[in-house]
Amino acid sequence: MKKIVLSLSLFVCFWAGGIAQIPQLVNVGGKYGYTDIEGNVLIECQFQLAKPFKNGYAEVKQGQQWGYINLKGEIVIPCSFDQTGSFSEGFAAVFVKGLQWGYIDTTGNLVIPHQFENAGEFSEGLAWFDKSGKKGFIDRAGIQVIKPKFEEAGRFINGFVVVERRGQKALANREGKVISDWYDSAEPFSAGLALVEIMGNFGYIDTTGKAAVPLVYSDGFSFSPEGLALVKKDGKFGYISATNQCVTGFIYEAGGSFSDGLANVKINGAWGFIKPDASFAIPVQFDAAERFNFGFARVYKDGKPFFIDKSGTCAKQCP
């Protein structure tokens, strides 16, 4: 089987009991194709340009136009568009010169006519569109549900969306009503709280827009499903609860958000993994460590990457 050497920045998807390998985008000789994590060729390098797979489809370019392939490498929607977007919730935004942006389904049928200056991905049944430099939202029927009034807008997550006005950000609901103050930066709601920042000071608001955790931290990250968020204070990191109680102490040099019940943390130059009660599940021993996903995490030791399970046992690419 043909093999290609891959970089270490590739993404691998896991599930309990096995390691599922999403095709990895590679470029050989100016042509794009896809391999597995071992470098075995899955889809021959044949495309002028290509993008990573998302939701079972990848955008590929042949000649001057774009289309879509499936995980088998079959062109399921012909290359007939000047620009394309990723599939999300069964729809993808596509652009044809002279016709503007519209949406197709996974069979390639036009489901929302070409009419938008720009268009985004669907999330929670809504997608942003551009009109005269402002963003609004449509539903899956193509009906405008939020009129164009925001300079920028993200994707709806947990019923709210981050919007921008005059360089500042806020949270808006599905009716387009801004429910928070305006901040220098803001993140989507997670576990009922949203990270916000003003002049380098980070805190959290609840879904009514009220302050839940004061803006007293020099860095911060979104809350995890475990109900904890990584924040920085006086040069060290720690994890706080939704009531602003630090459950770990500010003792870490660096860290990541909880995922699969564990968080990667750095102490004295080495990385390990902790539980929500701050006890170590896997002692510090690695040069670097990424978050767990579906029961596995990529770690680095002596310059070599490999994958461990939640017991700390090597599961893949063992040194």
C-alpha positions as CSV (number, residue, x, y, z in Angstrom):
1,M,0.0,0.0,0.0
2,K,1.3,3.5,-0.9
3,K,2.4,5.5,2.1
4,I,3.1,9.2,2.6
5,V,5.0,10.8,5.5
6,L,2.7,13.1,7.5
7,S,3.3,16.1,9.7
8,L,2.5,15.9,13.5
9,S,-0.3,18.4,13.3
10,L,-2.8,16.0,12.0
11,F,-6.2,15.5,13.7
12,V,-7.3,12.0,14.7
13,C,-10.8,11.1,15.8
14,F,-11.3,8.4,18.4
15,W,-14.1,6.3,19.9
16,A,-14.2,3.9,22.8
17,G,-12.6,0.6,21.8
18,G,-10.9,1.7,18.7
19,I,-9.2,4.5,16.8
20,A,-11.1,5.9,13.8
21,Q,-9.0,7.6,11.3
22,I,-10.5,10.5,9.4
23,P,-8.8,11.0,6.0
24,Q,-6.0,13.5,6.3
25,L,-5.4,16.2,3.7
26,V,-2.0,16.0,2.0
27,N,-0.2,17.7,-0.9
28,V,2.1,15.7,-3.1
29,G,3.6,17.2,-6.2
30,G,1.2,20.1,-6.2
31,K,-1.9,17.8,-6.1
32,Y,-4.1,17.1,-3.1
33,G,-5.4,13.8,-1.7
34,Y,-6.0,12.1,1.6
35,T,-4.3,9.5,3.7
36,D,-4.9,7.8,7.1
37,I,-2.8,8.7,10.2
38,E,-0.2,6.1,9.2
39,G,0.3,7.8,5.8
40,N,-1.4,5.1,3.8
41,V,-3.1,6.6,0.8
42,L,-6.9,6.6,1.0
43,I,-7.7,9.0,-1.9
44,E,-5.1,9.6,-4.6
45,C,-3.6,13.0,-4.9
46,Q,-5.5,14.3,-7.9
47,F,-7.1,17.6,-7.0
48,Q,-5.9,21.1,-7.7
49,L,-7.1,22.2,-4.3
50,A,-8.9,20.5,-1.5
51,K,-10.1,21.1,2.1
52,P,-10.4,18.8,5.1
53,F,-13.3,16.5,5.5
54,K,-16.3,17.7,7.6
55,N,-19.5,15.9,8.3
56,G,-18.6,13.2,5.7
57,Y,-17.8,15.5,2.8
58,A,-14.7,17.4,1.5
59,E,-14.6,20.3,-0.9
60,V,-12.3,19.7,-3.9
61,K,-11.3,21.8,-6.9
62,Q,-10.8,20.6,-10.4
63,G,-9.9,23.1,-13.0
64,Q,-11.4,26.4,-11.9
65,Q,-14.5,25.1,-10.0
66,W,-15.3,23.3,-6.7
67,G,-17.4,20.3,-5.9
68,Y,-17.6,17.6,-3.1
69,I,-16.3,14.1,-2.5
70,N,-17.4,11.5,0.0
71,L,-15.2,9.5,2.3
72,K,-14.6,7.0,-0.6
73,G,-13.2,9.7,-2.7
74,E,-16.2,9.7,-5.1
75,I,-17.3,13.0,-6.6
76,V,-20.8,13.1,-5.3
77,I,-21.5,16.7,-6.3
78,P,-19.8,17.8,-9.5
79,C,-17.2,20.6,-9.6
80,S,-19.5,23.3,-10.9
81,F,-19.2,26.1,-8.3
82,D,-16.9,29.1,-8.1
83,Q,-16.8,28.9,-4.3
84,T,-18.1,26.5,-1.7
85,G,-18.6,26.1,2.1
86,S,-18.6,23.0,4.3
87,F,-21.7,20.9,4.8
88,S,-23.5,21.5,8.1
89,E,-26.9,20.2,9.1
90,G,-27.2,18.8,5.6
91,F,-26.8,22.1,3.7
92,A,-23.7,23.8,2.2
93,A,-23.4,27.4,1.0
94,V,-22.3,27.6,-2.7
95,F,-21.4,30.6,-4.9
96,V,-21.8,31.0,-8.7
97,K,-20.6,34.1,-10.4
98,G,-23.5,36.3,-11.3
99,L,-25.9,34.4,-9.0
100,Q,-24.4,35.2,-5.6
101,W,-24.6,32.6,-2.7
102,G,-27.3,30.0,-2.1
103,Y,-27.5,26.6,-0.5
104,I,-27.5,23.0,-1.7
105,D,-28.3,19.7,0.0
106,T,-26.1,16.6,0.0
107,T,-27.5,15.4,-3.3
108,G,-26.5,18.7,-4.9
109,N,-30.0,20.1,-5.3
110,L,-30.4,23.8,-4.8
111,V,-32.6,24.2,-1.7
112,I,-32.2,27.9,-1.0
113,P,-31.9,30.1,-4.2
114,H,-28.7,32.2,-4.9
115,Q,-29.5,35.6,-3.4
116,F,-26.9,36.4,-0.7
117,E,-23.7,38.5,-0.8
118,N,-22.1,36.0,1.5
119,A,-23.4,33.1,3.5
120,G,-22.3,30.9,6.5
121,E,-22.9,27.4,7.8
122,F,-26.1,26.3,9.4
123,S,-26.0,25.7,13.2
124,E,-29.1,25.0,15.3
125,G,-31.2,25.6,12.3
126,L,-29.9,29.1,11.5
127,A,-27.2,30.5,9.2
128,W,-25.9,34.0,8.8
129,F,-26.0,35.9,5.5
130,D,-24.6,39.2,4.3
131,K,-26.6,42.1,2.9
132,S,-25.1,45.5,2.3
133,G,-22.3,44.7,4.7
134,K,-24.5,43.6,7.6
135,K,-25.2,40.1,8.8
136,G,-28.6,38.6,9.6
137,F,-29.9,35.1,9.9
138,I,-32.1,32.7,7.8
139,D,-33.7,29.5,8.7
140,R,-33.6,26.2,6.7
141,A,-36.5,27.4,4.5
142,G,-34.4,30.4,3.5
143,I,-36.7,32.8,5.5
144,Q,-35.1,35.8,7.2
145,V,-35.5,35.4,10.9
146,I,-33.0,38.1,12.1
147,K,-32.7,41.2,9.9
148,P,-29.1,42.2,8.8
149,K,-27.8,44.5,11.6
150,F,-24.5,43.0,12.8
151,E,-21.1,43.8,11.5
152,E,-20.0,40.2,12.2
153,A,-21.7,37.1,13.6
154,G,-20.7,33.6,14.5
155,R,-22.7,30.3,14.7
156,F,-25.5,29.7,17.1
157,I,-24.4,27.5,20.0
158,N,-26.7,26.6,22.9
159,G,-29.3,29.1,21.7
160,F,-27.1,32.1,21.5
161,V,-24.6,33.7,19.0
162,V,-21.6,36.0,19.4
163,V,-22.2,39.2,17.4
164,E,-20.0,42.2,16.7
165,R,-20.7,46.0,16.5
166,R,-18.0,48.7,16.1
167,G,-15.3,46.3,17.1
168,Q,-17.0,45.1,20.3
169,K,-18.8,41.8,20.9
170,A,-21.9,40.7,22.7
171,L,-24.3,37.7,22.9
172,A,-27.6,37.7,21.1
173,N,-30.6,35.2,21.2
174,R,-32.5,33.5,18.4
175,E,-34.7,36.6,18.0
176,G,-31.6,38.7,17.4
177,K,-31.9,40.5,20.7
178,V,-28.6,41.4,22.3
179,I,-28.8,40.1,25.9
180,S,-25.5,41.2,27.2
181,D,-23.3,44.3,27.5
182,W,-20.7,44.9,24.8
183,Y,-17.1,43.5,25.4
184,D,-13.7,43.6,23.8
185,S,-14.1,39.8,23.3
186,A,-16.8,37.2,24.0
187,E,-17.1,33.4,23.5
188,P,-20.2,31.3,23.1
189,F,-22.1,29.9,26.1
190,S,-20.9,26.7,27.5
191,A,-22.4,25.0,30.6
192,G,-24.6,28.1,30.9
193,L,-21.8,30.7,31.1
194,A,-20.0,32.7,28.5
195,L,-16.4,34.0,28.7
196,V,-16.1,37.8,28.2
197,E,-13.2,40.2,28.4
198,I,-12.5,43.9,28.7
199,M,-9.0,45.4,28.5
200,G,-7.4,42.1,29.3
201,N,-9.6,41.2,32.3
202,F,-11.7,38.0,31.9
203,G,-14.9,36.9,33.6
204,Y,-18.2,35.1,32.8
205,I,-21.8,36.1,32.2
206,D,-25.0,33.9,32.5
207,T,-27.7,33.6,29.9
208,T,-29.5,36.6,31.1
209,G,-26.4,38.7,30.5
210,K,-25.6,39.3,34.1
211,A,-22.1,38.9,35.6
212,A,-21.7,35.4,37.1
213,V,-17.9,35.6,37.7
214,P,-16.3,39.1,37.9
215,L,-13.7,40.2,35.4
216,V,-10.7,39.6,37.6
217,Y,-8.6,37.1,35.7
218,S,-5.8,37.7,33.3
219,D,-6.8,34.8,31.0
220,G,-9.7,32.5,30.8
221,F,-11.3,29.6,28.8
222,S,-14.9,28.4,28.4
223,F,-16.5,26.2,31.0
224,S,-16.4,22.5,30.3
225,P,-19.3,20.0,30.8
226,E,-17.7,19.1,34.1
227,G,-18.6,22.7,35.3
228,L,-15.0,23.9,35.5
229,A,-13.1,26.6,33.6
230,L,-9.4,27.2,33.3
231,V,-8.4,30.8,34.4
232,K,-5.2,32.6,35.1
233,K,-4.3,34.7,38.1
234,D,-1.0,36.1,39.3
235,G,0.8,34.3,36.6
236,K,-0.5,30.8,37.4
237,F,-3.5,28.8,36.1
238,G,-6.2,27.1,38.1
239,Y,-9.8,25.8,37.6
240,I,-12.8,27.5,39.0
241,S,-16.4,26.5,39.4
242,A,-19.5,28.4,38.2
243,T,-19.6,30.0,41.7
244,N,-16.0,31.3,41.2
245,Q,-14.5,28.8,43.7
246,C,-11.0,27.7,42.7
247,V,-11.1,24.0,43.2
248,T,-7.5,23.2,42.3
249,G,-5.5,26.2,43.5
250,F,-3.5,28.4,41.1
251,I,-0.6,26.1,40.7
252,Y,-0.3,25.2,37.1
253,E,2.1,26.7,34.5
254,A,-0.3,25.9,31.7
255,G,-3.3,23.7,31.1
256,G,-6.3,22.8,29.0
257,S,-10.0,22.6,29.4
258,F,-11.6,19.4,30.8
259,S,-12.5,16.9,28.1
260,D,-13.6,13.3,28.6
261,G,-13.4,14.0,32.4
262,L,-9.7,14.9,32.4
263,A,-7.7,18.0,31.9
264,N,-4.1,18.3,30.7
265,V,-1.9,20.4,33.1
266,K,1.7,21.5,33.3
267,I,3.8,21.6,36.5
268,N,7.6,22.0,36.8
269,G,7.9,21.8,33.0
270,A,6.1,18.4,32.6
271,W,2.5,17.5,31.6
272,G,0.0,15.2,33.1
273,F,-3.8,14.9,33.6
274,I,-6.0,15.7,36.5
275,K,-9.6,14.8,37.5
276,P,-12.3,17.4,38.4
277,D,-11.4,16.9,42.1
278,A,-7.8,18.1,41.2
279,S,-6.3,14.6,41.9
280,F,-3.9,13.2,39.2
281,A,-5.3,10.6,36.9
282,I,-2.0,10.4,35.0
283,P,1.1,11.8,36.7
284,V,3.1,14.6,35.1
285,Q,5.7,12.9,32.8
286,F,5.2,14.2,29.3
287,D,7.0,16.9,27.3
288,A,3.6,18.0,25.9
289,A,0.0,16.7,26.1
290,E,-3.2,17.4,24.1
291,R,-6.7,17.0,25.4
292,F,-8.6,13.6,25.5
293,N,-11.1,12.9,22.8
294,F,-13.2,9.7,22.9
295,G,-10.9,8.2,25.4
296,F,-7.5,8.9,23.9
297,A,-5.0,11.7,24.0
298,R,-1.8,12.5,22.0
299,V,1.2,13.1,24.2
300,Y,4.9,13.7,23.4
301,K,8.0,12.3,25.1
302,D,11.6,12.7,24.1
303,G,10.3,14.4,20.9
304,K,8.1,11.5,19.9
305,P,4.3,11.6,19.7
306,F,2.1,8.7,20.7
307,F,-1.4,8.1,22.0
308,I,-2.5,7.0,25.5
309,D,-5.8,5.9,27.0
310,K,-7.3,7.3,30.2
311,S,-5.2,4.9,32.3
312,G,-2.0,6.5,30.9
313,T,-1.2,3.3,28.9
314,C,0.1,3.7,25.4
315,A,-2.5,2.8,22.8
316,K,-1.1,3.8,19.5
317,Q,2.3,4.7,17.9
318,C,4.0,3.5,21.1
319,P,7.7,4.6,21.3
